[in-house]
């Protein structure tokens, strides 16, 4: 698989957003000099069952002893620097 798999518990509104809009941009914020940095753009696929979900579930159980409500697979279409 070529892509990223962010894991975590998210709100119902986020899941509904993911199902309606498959485009995603991952970014982070640098506090000083107060600047956002975009890392990648891609297409999101939400998984709540199946092999991708199970892989994420196993990872979270080992690290946090919790199960995610879902796993977002991100197929990277553009790397931004």
N, C-alpha and C positions, 0 to 999 in steps of 0.2 A: 504494500500500500504506500503510495506517495501522498503525503499530506500530514496534517496535524490533527490531534484529537484532544481538544480541551475537555476537561472533566469538571463536574461540579453540580451542585444543586442550584437550580435557577427557578425563577418565578413562572407561573403559568403564562403570564403575558410574554415573557421571553420565548417560551416554546411556541406560542402562537405566532410571534414575529418570525421565528426561524422557519416555520412551515409556510408562511406567506411569502417571505422574501429570502431567497437562497443566497444572495450576495453578502459577503462579509469582508470586513477590513479589521485586522488586528493591529492595535497600536498601544503605546504606553506614554506616560507623561513624565518628563524630566522636570523636577521641581525648580531647579536653578539651571538654566535661565528661563524657566516657565515656558517650556516648549513641548508640544506633542510630536511624537515620532511614529509614523506609520511603518509597519514592518512588511505586511503581506496583504494581498487581496485574494479572494477566492470564492468558492461556492461551498455552502454549508449543507450538510446532510445530517438530519437529526435521527438518532437511533435510540429506541427505548426497548429493543429486544434484538436478538440475533448475535452473530459473532463479533461485530465491532463493539456492541454494547457489553457483551460478556468480557471482552478484553479490558475495557475500561473499568468494569465492575471489579474484576480481579485485582487490578492495579490499585483502585481506591480502597478495597478491603484490606490490602496489605499495608498501605500507607496511612490511612485514616480510620480504618475499621468501620467504614460507612459505605453505603451503596449510592451511586448517583441516580437521580431521577431519569437522566438521559445522558447521552454522549453525543457531542457535535463533532462530526468528521469534517475537516476543512480540506478541500481539494485546492491546492495553491495554483492560482493562475498568473500571479504577478508578484515579484519580490520588489520591495520599495526600499530605497536607502536615502 
